[in-house]
Amino acid sequence: MELLPRPPAPRQRPLASAALLSAAALALLGLLSWVRPEGSSGPAFLLKTVAPSPIDLLPEAEKEEGVGGPLDWLHYKVIIASHSSYPVALMIGFNCFGNVLLRKECGGNPYPNWLFGYLLGFICYTYPGAIASDLFFKHDFLRAMSNDNVLMVYTFWFVVIQNFEGVYKFLTRKWVFVFLTVWWLADATRASMCFLERAITHQAVFSRGVFQCFLWCGAGPILRVAEASIRGAPIPPLDKVQPNTFNAVKYPLVMMWMTMMGYLLYMAFLTDCKIFSGGLTMVECGKKHDDVFAALVYLSLGMHIFRTMQQTDGKIVFDHCMCGT
């Protein structure tokens, strides 16, 4: 008796994957809003107290008029608010990118061991800069590991990206991945300046700011190389991880370092805060200059969009050469 050939498995449709992913993200947002309101998760992620955003300090009439559209919401409720809290809107994209990167580094396959992958993905691929900064400059609780919202969002993306091939393939499509990197970079850039402020506020010494810039930008790539060694994967040479160049236009890691150094020099020498001579702390000075904080975030995003448009070979320079926080 001749056996009939088995029909091929139906291909997953990108539209269906996108719809499933959107529904899952909305469910996650609903769960977060029910369990914990945005920005009120335990100890504040960036400061010991969560300060209200500038728009929250306005009278009700001006508040309604001031946040009238998606761009106002993005500027005031996300970018400016992220100077003193951790909006879930940024957290979702940031953790999604870290988990996508974890699987990409495994050749597109799930991590060999879920128990080790969960921890190494968090430390090496999602929040390496934040964890390293707290260990070296704060000697306090690890804030990335002390936030219930971070726990739920990271766990959601780890489970989904490790176990659903269609979702992973959708997220790694070229322009979807470009959007994801822009989303990630918004959080990474604002967090780099917030952690720089905290490092100098803890002890007002210029050298702490300089080393914070190097630590923030170097922790992610170095820890990822170490993780590759632990996993038994080929270890990329350092000149492939980050070429020896000051080209901030081409390399996001160099752009991040220059953004942090520029912010440090501006606060130290171009304001009247006197952060190193008994004046305001750098956190307090930063709150006086929210416009500079936001401008540097937008500059970084604009530079990345320009960088992507210049890639004529179709390759996005955003794998090893970046600074994950």
RAGIKA-V213114 format. One record per backbone hydrogen bond with DSSP energy under -1.0 kcal/mol. CO is the residue of the C=O (numbers start at 1). NH is the residue of the N-H. Records with the same first field share a line. If there is no record, write none. Layout:
CO->NH ; NH
This chain:
13->17
14->18
15->19
16->20
17->21
18->22
19->23
20->24
21->25
22->26
23->27
24->28
25->29
26->30
27->31
28->32
29->33
30->34
31->35
32->36
37->40
40->42
53->56
59->63
60->64
61->65
62->66
63->67
69->73
70->74
71->75
72->76
73->77
74->79
75->80
76->81
78->82
80->83
81->84
87->91
88->92
90->94
91->95
92->96
93->97
94->98
95->99
96->100
97->101
98->102
99->103
100->104
101->105
103->108
104->107
113->117
114->118
116->120
117->121
118->122
119->123
120->124
122->127
127->131
128->132
129->133
130->134
131->135
132->136
133->137
134->139
142->145
143->146
147->151
148->152
149->153
150->154
151->155
152->156
153->157
154->158
155->159
156->160
157->161
158->162
159->163
160->164
164->168
165->169
166->170
167->171
168->172
170->173
173->177
174->178
175->179
176->180
177->181
178->182
179->183
180->184
181->185
182->186
183->187
184->188
185->189
186->190
187->191
188->192
189->193
190->194
191->195
192->196
193->197
194->198
195->199
196->200
197->201
198->202
203->205
206->210
207->211
208->212
209->213
210->214
211->215
212->216
213->217
214->218
215->219
218->222
219->223
220->224
221->225
222->226
223->227
224->228
225->229
226->230
227->231
228->233
237->240 ; 241
238->242
243->245
246->248
247->251
251->255
252->256
253->257
254->258
255->259
256->260
257->261
258->262
259->263
260->264
261->265
262->266
263->267
264->268
265->269
266->270
273->280
274->277 ; 279
281->285
282->286
283->287
284->288
289->293
290->294
291->295
292->296
293->297
294->298
295->299
296->300
297->301
298->302
299->303
300->304
301->305
302->306
303->307
304->308
305->309
306->310
308->311
310->312
316->318
320->322
325->130
